Amino acid sequence: MSTPRLLIVPLLFSLACGGSDPGGSTGGTDDSTSTGPGTTTGTTDTPGPTSTGVDPTTSTSTTTSATGTTTTGDETTTAPATSTTTTTTTGDPDTTTTTTGDPDTTTGGVVDGFLIGVHTADVSPSDAHLNQNVYMGAYGAPFTRGPAQGVHDSIFARSFAIEGDGGGVIMTIVDLPGMGNQNTRAVRQKVAELTGLDEGQILVGTTHSHSAPDLMGLWGGVPGDYRDFINEEIAQSMAAAWEARVPATLAVATVKAPNNNRRGWGFTDDDMTILDAKDLEGERIGTLVNFAAHPVILGEDNKEISCDYVGYSVQKIEAALGAPASLFNGALGDATPKVPDGQYPDDFARAQAYGELLADIAIEAVETAEPVEGSLVWSHTEWEQGVDNLLFQLAAGLGILQFDFESMGLSQVVTTQSTYFRLGTQVQAVAFPGESLTRNGLAIKEVMKTPHKMILGNTGDALGYFIPSDEWQTGKNDNYEETVSLGKTAGDTARDKINALVSADNANF
């Protein structure tokens, strides 16, 4: 790393997607024991890959019908062929390309009821990875926190595949602060090869734990071999979940759970939505929870990799329900934990308390879940968003980001995306490409017609904060979120593009 880069980068990202994360730690519990390797101090600084640009004028991508082969251990399985979808994008930032699933071709034909599969993969860095310096996000300036000194509790990729009459999706949630689009694109392409699915059906999300490896390149990054390892493990997990699909029933419940709003609003999105899947004999396959709260109970002083409260929540749900579980964050931009009052020996104990509180709410809610009709429709859109944030522009120019920003004359844009899907007439869900602020997320949910509504935050992309334009630089939280946003138009644009998908489907039921 050159001296000029070291001088500029801390200036650029002293507030990067967490900074001190003002308002983040407001109580919690967690008293986990170490399950990963012991404390290790790395000595070799391995630079991350540099950003490679894409011609922003006109591009055409084609996903061709294929039969994917997945090898897991000693088992080799073949996925069904899918349709051919052609997508064309133009250099116009206002141009949106939408791909919609065809119920007769998307995943191999009409499905009677649901087919559901799950898979969990441990993606923790090994001692060898740690010895090469694995930096964590998302606090402070690059390198200032120092490399991770060990793994306190393992991090995972948790995949949930669901197919119904009309199409299918694979969702995975990874215990990371975020993933640069170079990584998520590599994962989607690999999963598409393995399964034959369209990339729009492949949703890669991150919990946004601030004590997990930096796959964005903002805080020091990770060694190249760890990056390759985790991308491959995520892809294989998603393909394994798809291959594991069995006939299933799905039930859904939505309840309230405690969180805070750090921008001073008297409300936030406190809905917790739970999807619970069982096979036709009544054995549970897996449970997916969707809820918004920043995983920031562990502070910048923590030097060990951890899932934060998310891990404790998932562990308790799995122990109680007897099947794999996952927790997707929601409209988390200004939503923070509300830890129960109490005396805790350390932040891990606080994270455990909050995580287990959320788990208790989810476990109880499963008992009230209502059945979902066995159909799934989906659509996907891409758009180009201007990058107005000078800090992002400079960081991209330095080549430290694991994102592709494209030059458009004197300005920069990033191509981002969202996938929408509906389960029966009970659930509508969208993948949001970053950290939506509460009012942006609620404006999307207001357009949905179903009784259960899900925003999968930091899914498909991890492009910082998305702020409604009428809230831009109004002094809330000292305008912190604005410093880690693409720009004033990003929130409104994402909201409108996503709402267009929702509205288009609303007419169908």
Secondary structure, DSSP 8 states (H G I E B T S, - for coil): --HHHHHHHHHHTTTGGGTT-TT-----B------S--------------------SEEEEEE-----EEEETTEEEE------EEEEEES-TT--EEEE--TTTSSSS--SSEEEEEEEEE----HHHHTT---EESSSSTTTT----EESS--EEEEEEEEEBTEEEEEEEESSS-B-HHHHHHHHHHHHHHH---GGGEEEEE---TTEE-BSSSSS---HHHHHHHHHHHHHHHHHHHHT-EEEEEEEEEEE--EEETTS-S----EEEEEEEEETTS-EEEEEEEE-----SS-TT--EE--THHHHHHHHHHHHHSS-EEEEE-S-TTEEE---SS--SSHHHHHHHHHHHHHHHHHHHHTT-EE--SBEEEEEEEEEEE---HHHHHHHHHT--SS--EEETTEEEEEEEEEEEEETTTEEEEE-SSEE-HHHHHHHHTT--SSEEEEETTBS----EE--GGGTTSSGGGGTGGGGBS-TTHHHHHHHHHHHHHHHHHTT-
